[in-house]
Amino acid sequence: MTVALQIRDVPDEVRDIIAQRAASRGQSMQAYLLDVLRREARFARNAVVFESTAAHRQALPEELSPERIVREGRDGGFQVDRGTVAG
């Protein structure tokens, strides 16, 4: 089942920005705003799932931190992020 929503008292400058963003994507304002609402709903669902797994998370040991792995790679001559690979 679908539901109709109505938003009152939208300032002109907000309406203009929404209209501009919708037009830049080739969408009607309704289609654009429906996409925004769907995205927000996905974020909310993701946050619930993320929080429900909080008790099962484990911290990475320092030797597995992304920063340390990248630093060791650079020190060893592996420079993919700089556009070259030593070797």
N, C-alpha and C positions, 0 to 999 in steps of 0.2 A: 504494500500500500504506500502511496506517496502522499506527502503533506505539502500544502502551500504555506510559505512563510512570507511575512511582510515586515519591512523595516521602516519605521517612521522617523521623521526628523533627521534625515541624512543631510549633512551640510553640502552646499553646492560644490565646494572644492573637492570633497570626498567623492561625490557622484562623478565629477569631471575626471578625476584620476582613474576611477574604476572604468568609466567609459573608454578612456584612452587606452588603458591596458587591455581591455577586451578587444578593442578595434585592432591593436597591434598584433593580437593573436588571431585575428579573423573570427572572433567569436561575438555573439551577442552578450550583453551584460548578464543576462540570465545564465547562459552557458558558462561564462567566466566565473560568476559567483558560485554556481553549483560545483565547479571544479575546486574552488577555494574551500567550500564547505566539506567536500569529500576529502581533500587533503588534510584538513584540520581533524576530521574524524579518524583518519588513518593514524595521524600523530598521536591522538588520544589513545587509540587501541594499542599502538606500539609502546606508549609509556606504561600502560597497565601491564603488558607482557614483560617489559623490562623490569619493572618494580617487583613483579611476581617471582622473578628469578634472582633477586638480590641476595637471598639467603644462600644461594648455591655458587656465587662468584668466589673466585680465589685470586688473590694478588699474584702477579707474575714475579718470579724471582728477579733480582736486579740484572743477572746475567742474560735474561731473556727480554729485557726492555727494548723497545724499538730504537730508542736513542742510542743505546750501547751497540746494538747490532749494526746500525748505520755507521756509527763512528768507527767501529772495528773494520767494517768493509772499506771505508774511505782510507783508513790507515794502511790497509792491505793493498791498495791500488785499484779497488773496484769503484769506478766512478760513473755508473750508469746515469745518475741524476745530473751529471755534468756533461752528458752527451758522448762520453767515450768509455771504452772498456780497456783497461790495461791488459797487456798480454802478449 
